[in-house]
Amino acid sequence: MPNLRPINNELRRIAAAELNEVEERVAADLEALRDWLAKQPYLKARQDAQFLIGFLRGCKFSLEKAKSKLDHFYTIKTLMPELFGNRVVDDKNLAILQTGTYLRLPKPWGPGGPRIQITNYDRFDPKQFKLVDFFRYWTMTLEQAISEDDNSNISGYIEINDMAKVSFSFLAQVDLKLLKRVGVFLDKAQPSRLKGVYLINCPKEGMALMSLAKSLMPSKLQQRFYFFKNLEEFSKVIPLEYLPKEYGGSNGCISDILAEAEKQFLSYKEYFAEDSQYGVNEQLRPGQRVDADSIFGIEGSFRKLDID
């Protein structure tokens, strides 16, 4: 049997009913994926069981879809060095973590429910960090989740964005080309399924930005954006108990969440130090080589949102 972390009964039920996971067949499915990887001269991927099962679960145990998602995962990472290059557990990324801008909450939305992640842009200082720095850190947390978060891998995850105090200097950094590429990555490459983006407390400038960001997403993701005027309205969909104490909930307090997140992040120091050895070499890809246009489409010359 593969060396996999045991999952609770509710997640086991969901994996079987919704993801076509058959426990007796998991070892054979993993071996088939490894056999395929061994025959791809252009693709070097991690092959530990806990990592690979994230792709099988994210593709409902379709081997062909898992192959495609793994290919896109490493191809897009190779094509976007500005986001995926030089990802290390260093002082800069730890400083971004410690701002509390981004939190993965300890309690999911129900025992077998999706993981809840919340971003509060009031905590992001655009004078200290660039937006691309934040996104780079964010991709690292998504990759951690592949290996450690069963709720995220089986039931997906939701993103809550608190836009109450988003600054003009933050909005001025927004790179539309980057947002579009991130959307393609989430759709084609990220194994954990994004179930919804919930935007709360949006000022008109933030609403304009997020509406534009939504329009750049693949059509499947566009349908998963939801806008709420305030927490009261949002709580009719997701009870406040699932938010941190600072938001009136009981899902941990931010200082404790950050302390645990820092401990987990530090434990991935070796993992991300090895990151650069994985990827694709287009010179070795059989058939037609892949480039940015074939993955992201023709993107034009837009770059940043103009703020009046």
Steps between C-alpha positions, in 0.01 A plus 500: 500500500621854427619712791198731523357694791173346627188711438190528717179313421320798346788577264525132413131499411534812282812366329317179409168659400621815324859431396474132398768403751519124557735426788600159367601656168693805623840328498451388139381849397809660655729247333337566161563874544862438595546269200373774271730761659800269453431498124487880462855620426399869515320488836656463844242485779479411865387141538421446867159346557348783706584753226378290209173397661414869519495503118301177476243633747489837325425319173245257648743214440506546123856398417500697173380819671758454776775470237379821334480686831850391603633606160333842530612534863867476413472667159334813641744512790786491247336768282444736796837545674381838633248312715643151541871561479717540808226390741683453826416508868687820579462817706300674228237229471486465878439875525209470255361211704530699823293789364196271521386611155427139412363238738410135455250439778531195726138383479351419156139573404365185665687172578523403136466850361736725307793679659440869571768754410469871566694796362481841666667759280502755782792301640701517176742793484566581131790722605677203654402223255406469138181321407700236314683426827167429668383277214830310510449428870136408432604239241732347760211458743288340225779254435532422871129415498551233232715303743335578833135607466256215435194725513647722231594205279169316536237771555684798352551841654332839509668840495355787703633843406440784745525815289386748768821702516672416173730791416544691176871420507406130511258536209764682298725193518244265348638331190215372282728271304613338824138459620403332175793259522419419863145415390630264232728335756210446742286353223750282314771419752403533867364163618303637798170632367403863559133480602435871540645850534298699755562875498379702796502868593585610146533877437414607147867500398547149635179386331624635167833322543350166598236516226781554252704218657194274472465578128859383443444163666414183307120473463476220758659720765293806407193317626658464844533868590255635760472857625367607842455852635593408855554218749131484591405424142786251465398319820177389333713275279783402734429533873737733683606215728730385218693829507774601748411658834597842363211466252255391768556127448655210684742369238821587685656837574733660250810497722466125563427429134812691397718321755389162366536617138858613568589167657357312200666734250841454662457123476489538119842663476661194343197436278521841334881491489456199268233672290726618219596144401142429387339631183497452124766516230323592177804391298421142604119512456383261225298669227409867510664709768288703741540874553319778687263576211383139476433484875371849580375616160594827332503745789553834329688786661285575808686498827352711778167638607476877462371667816355849458 
